[in-house]
């Protein structure tokens, strides 16, 4: 596992926890944080990276029960909804999403045909692409929230694939990629994502790829991203 990537990734998620905490040598650290960005407000967030995990809970009353449940699990199972549901009163789940990272040494650029066109984030043509997919898919890809330029491929005048990234704390570039449903399995996601990753590395950022669907994860792996862990959010009853 890339030690440098792991250190940088952990640094990001510790900052997002909203309270002073660290990843332990092994196992899990649990902290109460009403300002945590590991999960939605009032939820429990769990991020596992390497051999350790951190978890934030919204109130003191959840800390002991979550710590006890996670202490009984291997790190790889801490972001498994079914394993958690057997130990905690889980009412709703978001994830898990795989967390993958790359640097300039591991990055494998990919080019095919003409280089992607560069558009400003928020360009109307991106909105048309987002409108071509279901709302949940549009929300999950995050393309509407990018702060970088968008790298796009067109079919005629229509944008059919786009990628960019959002600036996260700690010089992290959170990647967003979307391909129109009728243009998939042609390598377009890999082309536009490669351009976005190259841009982030030029700006000395750490590219982060957070994904659930296996096709998205395959694109990331093809570009040299290394899967270091996963993120899960749960809403507890009681």
C-alpha positions as CSV (number, residue, x, y, z in Angstrom):
1,X,0.0,0.0,0.0
2,X,1.3,3.5,-0.8
3,X,2.3,4.9,2.6
4,X,2.5,8.5,1.3
5,X,-1.0,8.2,-0.2
6,X,-2.4,6.7,3.0
7,X,-0.9,9.4,5.2
8,X,-2.3,12.2,2.9
9,X,-5.7,10.5,2.7
10,X,-5.9,10.1,6.5
11,X,-5.0,13.7,7.0
12,X,-8.0,14.7,4.9
13,X,-10.5,12.7,6.8
14,X,-9.2,13.6,10.2
15,X,-9.7,17.2,9.3
16,X,-13.2,16.5,8.1
17,X,-14.0,14.8,11.4
18,X,-14.3,18.3,12.9
19,X,-12.7,17.4,16.3
20,X,-9.1,16.5,17.2
21,X,-8.5,12.8,16.6
22,X,-6.1,10.5,14.8
23,X,-6.2,7.1,13.1
24,X,-4.9,4.5,15.6
25,X,-2.2,2.1,14.8
26,X,-4.9,-0.5,14.4
27,X,-8.6,-0.7,15.1
28,X,-10.9,2.3,15.4
29,X,-11.0,5.7,17.1
30,X,-14.5,7.1,18.0
31,X,-15.2,10.7,18.7
32,X,-18.3,12.9,19.4
33,X,-18.5,15.6,16.7
34,X,-21.6,17.7,15.9
35,X,-19.6,19.3,13.1
36,X,-18.4,16.1,11.4
37,X,-18.3,16.1,7.6
38,X,-17.8,12.3,7.5
39,X,-21.5,11.9,7.3
40,X,-24.8,13.9,7.2
41,X,-25.8,15.8,10.4
42,X,-26.9,13.6,13.2
43,X,-25.6,10.5,11.5
44,X,-22.7,8.2,12.4
45,X,-19.7,8.4,10.0
46,X,-17.1,5.7,9.5
47,X,-14.0,6.0,7.4
48,X,-11.6,3.0,7.1
49,X,-8.2,3.5,5.5
50,X,-5.5,0.9,5.7
51,X,-5.5,-1.1,8.9
52,X,-7.4,1.5,11.0
53,X,-10.6,3.6,11.0
54,X,-12.1,6.7,12.5
55,X,-15.8,7.2,13.4
56,X,-17.7,10.3,14.5
57,X,-21.0,10.2,16.4
58,X,-23.3,13.2,16.8
59,X,-24.0,12.9,20.6
60,X,-22.4,11.3,23.7
61,X,-25.1,8.7,23.9
62,X,-24.0,7.0,20.8
63,X,-20.3,6.9,21.5
64,X,-20.1,3.9,23.8
65,X,-22.5,1.7,21.7
66,X,-20.7,2.5,18.4
67,X,-17.3,1.9,20.0
68,X,-18.3,-1.4,21.4
69,X,-19.8,-2.5,18.0
70,X,-16.8,-1.5,16.0
71,X,-14.3,-3.0,18.4
72,X,-15.9,-6.4,17.7
73,X,-15.2,-6.1,13.9
74,X,-12.2,-6.3,11.7
75,X,-11.5,-3.0,10.0
76,X,-12.6,-4.3,6.6
77,X,-16.0,-5.1,8.1
78,X,-16.5,-1.7,9.8
79,X,-18.0,-0.3,6.6
80,X,-20.1,-3.3,5.8
81,X,-23.8,-2.3,6.3
82,X,-25.0,-5.9,7.0
83,X,-22.3,-6.5,9.7
84,X,-23.2,-3.2,11.4
85,X,-26.9,-3.8,11.2
86,X,-26.4,-7.0,13.2
87,X,-24.7,-4.9,16.0
88,X,-26.4,-1.5,15.9
89,X,-30.0,-0.1,15.5
90,X,-29.3,1.0,11.9
91,X,-32.3,2.8,10.3
92,X,-30.7,4.2,7.2
93,X,-27.5,3.7,5.3
94,X,-25.4,5.8,2.8
95,X,-22.7,3.8,1.1
96,X,-20.3,2.2,1.4
97,X,-18.2,4.0,-1.0
98,X,-14.7,2.9,-1.9
99,X,-12.0,5.6,-1.4
100,X,-9.2,5.5,-3.9
101,X,-6.2,7.8,-4.5
102,X,-3.3,8.3,-6.8
103,X,-0.2,10.4,-7.2
104,X,2.1,11.4,-10.1
105,X,4.1,8.2,-9.7
106,X,1.1,5.8,-10.0
107,X,-1.0,7.8,-12.5
108,X,-1.6,6.1,-15.8
109,X,-2.8,8.8,-18.3
110,X,-5.2,7.7,-21.0
111,X,-5.8,9.5,-24.3
112,X,-8.0,8.4,-27.2
113,X,-8.9,10.6,-30.3
114,X,-9.0,14.3,-29.9
115,X,-8.1,15.8,-26.5
116,X,-11.1,16.7,-24.3
117,X,-12.6,20.2,-24.6
118,X,-12.2,22.5,-21.6
119,X,-15.3,24.2,-20.2
120,X,-15.9,26.4,-17.2
121,X,-17.7,24.6,-14.3
122,X,-21.4,25.4,-14.4
123,X,-21.5,25.6,-18.2
124,X,-25.0,25.1,-19.5
125,X,-23.9,22.1,-21.6
126,X,-23.0,20.3,-18.3
127,X,-26.5,20.8,-17.1
128,X,-27.8,19.1,-20.2
129,X,-25.6,16.1,-19.5
130,X,-26.8,15.9,-15.9
131,X,-30.4,16.1,-17.1
132,X,-29.8,13.0,-19.2
133,X,-29.4,10.7,-16.2
134,X,-31.6,9.9,-13.2
135,X,-31.6,12.5,-10.4
136,X,-29.8,10.2,-7.9
137,X,-27.0,9.4,-10.4
138,X,-26.6,13.2,-11.2
139,X,-26.4,13.9,-7.4
140,X,-23.9,11.1,-6.7
141,X,-21.5,12.0,-9.5
142,X,-21.1,15.5,-8.1
143,X,-20.5,17.2,-11.5
144,X,-22.7,20.2,-10.6
145,X,-20.3,20.9,-7.6
146,X,-16.9,21.0,-9.3
147,X,-14.7,24.0,-8.8
148,X,-12.2,23.0,-11.5
149,X,-12.7,23.4,-15.2
150,X,-14.7,20.6,-16.8
151,X,-13.1,18.3,-19.4
152,X,-15.7,17.2,-21.9
153,X,-16.2,15.1,-25.0
154,X,-19.0,15.9,-27.5
155,X,-21.0,13.9,-30.0
156,X,-21.9,16.6,-32.4
157,X,-22.8,19.6,-30.2
158,X,-23.9,17.5,-27.3
159,X,-21.6,16.9,-24.3
160,X,-21.7,13.1,-23.7
161,X,-18.9,12.8,-21.1
162,X,-17.4,15.2,-18.6
163,X,-15.1,15.2,-15.6
164,X,-13.7,17.7,-13.2
165,X,-13.0,18.0,-9.5
166,X,-14.0,19.9,-6.4
167,X,-11.4,21.4,-4.1
168,X,-11.5,19.7,-0.7
169,X,-9.5,20.6,2.4
170,X,-5.8,19.6,2.4
171,X,-5.2,20.2,-1.3
172,X,-7.5,17.2,-2.2
173,X,-9.2,17.0,-5.6
174,X,-12.4,15.2,-5.3
175,X,-13.1,13.7,-8.8
176,X,-16.5,13.8,-10.5
177,X,-17.1,11.9,-13.8
178,X,-20.3,11.3,-15.8
179,X,-21.0,9.8,-19.2
180,X,-24.4,9.9,-21.0
181,X,-26.1,6.5,-20.8
182,X,-26.1,6.0,-24.6
183,X,-22.3,6.6,-24.8
184,X,-21.0,4.2,-22.1
185,X,-18.6,1.4,-22.5
186,X,-16.6,3.3,-25.1
187,X,-13.8,4.5,-22.8
188,X,-15.0,8.1,-22.7
189,X,-15.1,8.3,-18.9
190,X,-11.5,7.2,-18.8
191,X,-10.5,9.9,-21.3
192,X,-12.1,12.9,-19.5
193,X,-11.2,11.6,-16.1
194,X,-7.5,11.3,-17.2
195,X,-7.6,15.0,-18.2
196,X,-9.1,16.0,-14.8
197,X,-6.6,14.0,-12.8
198,X,-3.7,15.4,-14.8
199,X,-4.9,18.9,-14.1
200,X,-5.1,18.2,-10.4
201,X,-1.7,16.7,-10.2
202,X,-0.3,19.7,-12.1
203,X,-1.8,21.8,-9.3
204,X,0.0,19.6,-6.7
205,X,-3.3,18.2,-5.4
206,X,-4.2,14.7,-4.2
207,X,-6.8,13.1,-6.5
208,X,-9.6,11.3,-4.7
209,X,-12.0,8.9,-6.3
210,X,-15.0,8.0,-4.2
211,X,-17.3,5.4,-5.8
212,X,-19.8,2.7,-5.3
213,X,-20.6,1.2,-8.8
214,X,-18.0,-1.3,-10.0
215,X,-17.7,0.4,-13.5
216,X,-16.6,3.6,-11.9
217,X,-14.1,1.8,-9.7
218,X,-12.7,0.1,-12.8
219,X,-12.1,3.4,-14.5
220,X,-10.2,4.6,-11.4
221,X,-8.1,1.5,-11.2
222,X,-7.2,1.8,-14.9
223,X,-5.9,5.3,-14.3
224,X,-3.7,4.1,-11.5
225,X,-5.8,4.9,-8.4
226,X,-5.3,2.6,-5.4
227,X,-8.2,1.6,-3.3
228,X,-7.2,2.3,0.3
229,X,-10.5,2.0,2.2
230,X,-14.1,2.9,2.3
231,X,-16.6,5.4,3.8
232,X,-20.0,4.6,5.3
233,X,-22.7,6.7,7.0
234,X,-25.5,5.3,9.1
235,X,-28.4,6.8,10.9
236,X,-29.2,5.1,14.2
237,X,-32.5,4.7,15.9
238,X,-33.1,5.1,19.6
